[in-house]
Amino acid sequence: MRRQQRELFPQIFTWRGQEYQVEAVERCWTVAHRGRENQVEGYRFRVRARRQGDGPSHESTFELFQDAQAGAWHVQRCAVGED
């Protein structure tokens, strides 16, 4: 997962071996645990992204989660009804 240096928003990610370019960030929010002194668990982004590569491009909606503790990113494609 690559990010702009000055911004938190993701630009490009890989899902199932395909590279996607983020076209728009539709929503972003912070995930925190109240019982742990509001410790930030991570950041969640709902994005519209377009598949890159040789074949036809295809736009889909994804939820990306940046785990603040592990420094890892997780990608989940939104169901068709959620697009």
One Martini backbone bead per residue (centre of mass of N, CA, C, O) as a GRO file, in nm:
protein
   83
    1MET     BB    1   0.095   0.036   0.025
    2ARG     BB    2   0.045   0.366  -0.080
    3ARG     BB    3   0.144   0.699   0.018
    4GLN     BB    4   0.130   1.002   0.084
    5GLN     BB    5   0.329   1.198   0.270
    6ARG     BB    6   0.095   1.425   0.369
    7GLU     BB    7  -0.110   1.185   0.349
    8LEU     BB    8  -0.340   0.923   0.434
    9PHE     BB    9  -0.431   0.859   0.160
   10PRO     BB   10  -0.475   0.628  -0.062
   11GLN     BB   11  -0.374   0.535  -0.410
   12ILE     BB   12  -0.250   0.235  -0.404
   13PHE     BB   13  -0.343  -0.117  -0.465
   14THR     BB   14  -0.355  -0.468  -0.384
   15TRP     BB   15  -0.584  -0.719  -0.532
   16ARG     BB   16  -0.552  -1.026  -0.630
   17GLY     BB   17  -0.291  -0.923  -0.814
   18GLN     BB   18  -0.420  -0.634  -0.850
   19GLU     BB   19  -0.402  -0.308  -0.954
   20TYR     BB   20  -0.516  -0.007  -0.784
   21GLN     BB   21  -0.674   0.303  -0.840
   22VAL     BB   22  -0.762   0.575  -0.669
   23GLU     BB   23  -1.039   0.789  -0.734
   24ALA     BB   24  -1.202   0.781  -0.443
   25VAL     BB   25  -1.290   0.915  -0.127
   26GLU     BB   26  -1.589   0.860   0.048
   27ARG     BB   27  -1.461   0.753   0.329
   28CYS     BB   28  -1.343   0.834   0.670
   29TRP     BB   29  -1.205   0.663   0.971
   30THR     BB   30  -1.170   0.608   1.313
   31VAL     BB   31  -1.042   0.343   1.516
   32ALA     BB   32  -1.154   0.295   1.859
   33HIS     BB   33  -1.099   0.236   2.207
   34ARG     BB   34  -1.253   0.334   2.492
   35GLY     BB   35  -1.118   0.140   2.719
   36ARG     BB   36  -0.818   0.251   2.592
   37GLU     BB   37  -0.792   0.560   2.592
   38ASN     BB   38  -0.856   0.597   2.286
   39GLN     BB   39  -0.717   0.390   2.118
   40VAL     BB   40  -0.579   0.353   1.817
   41GLU     BB   41  -0.632   0.104   1.574
   42GLY     BB   42  -0.730   0.276   1.308
   43TYR     BB   43  -0.797   0.311   0.949
   44ARG     BB   44  -1.079   0.388   0.739
   45PHE     BB   45  -1.163   0.322   0.386
   46ARG     BB   46  -1.378   0.439   0.130
   47VAL     BB   47  -1.336   0.328  -0.210
   48ARG     BB   48  -1.274   0.416  -0.546
   49ALA     BB   49  -1.153   0.179  -0.792
   50ARG     BB   50  -0.910   0.109  -1.055
   51ARG     BB   51  -0.805  -0.116  -1.266
   52GLN     BB   52  -0.497  -0.219  -1.374
   53GLY     BB   53  -0.367  -0.275  -1.707
   54ASP     BB   54  -0.429  -0.461  -1.995
   55GLY     BB   55  -0.706  -0.473  -1.946
   56PRO     BB   56  -0.995  -0.386  -1.856
   57SER     BB   57  -1.128  -0.156  -1.675
   58HIS     BB   58  -1.237  -0.158  -1.318
   59GLU     BB   59  -1.483  -0.045  -1.100
   60SER     BB   60  -1.467  -0.029  -0.736
   61THR     BB   61  -1.550  -0.107  -0.398
   62PHE     BB   62  -1.362  -0.033  -0.094
   63GLU     BB   63  -1.207  -0.148   0.209
   64LEU     BB   64  -0.963   0.014   0.403
   65PHE     BB   65  -0.713  -0.097   0.651
   66GLN     BB   66  -0.518   0.061   0.902
   67ASP     BB   67  -0.296  -0.074   1.121
   68ALA     BB   68  -0.148   0.096   1.378
   69GLN     BB   69   0.012  -0.132   1.528
   70ALA     BB   70   0.127  -0.310   1.267
   71GLY     BB   71   0.128  -0.150   0.979
   72ALA     BB   72  -0.115  -0.272   0.827
   73TRP     BB   73  -0.302  -0.381   0.545
   74HIS     BB   74  -0.656  -0.402   0.450
   75VAL     BB   75  -0.873  -0.573   0.210
   76GLN     BB   76  -1.220  -0.500   0.099
   77ARG     BB   77  -1.480  -0.589  -0.085
   78CYS     BB   78  -1.770  -0.470  -0.179
   79ALA     BB   79  -2.070  -0.524  -0.222
   80VAL     BB   80  -2.276  -0.462  -0.476
   81GLY     BB   81  -2.500  -0.316  -0.290
   82GLU     BB   82  -2.263  -0.105  -0.176
   83ASP     BB   83  -2.179   0.074  -0.437
   0.00000   0.00000   0.00000
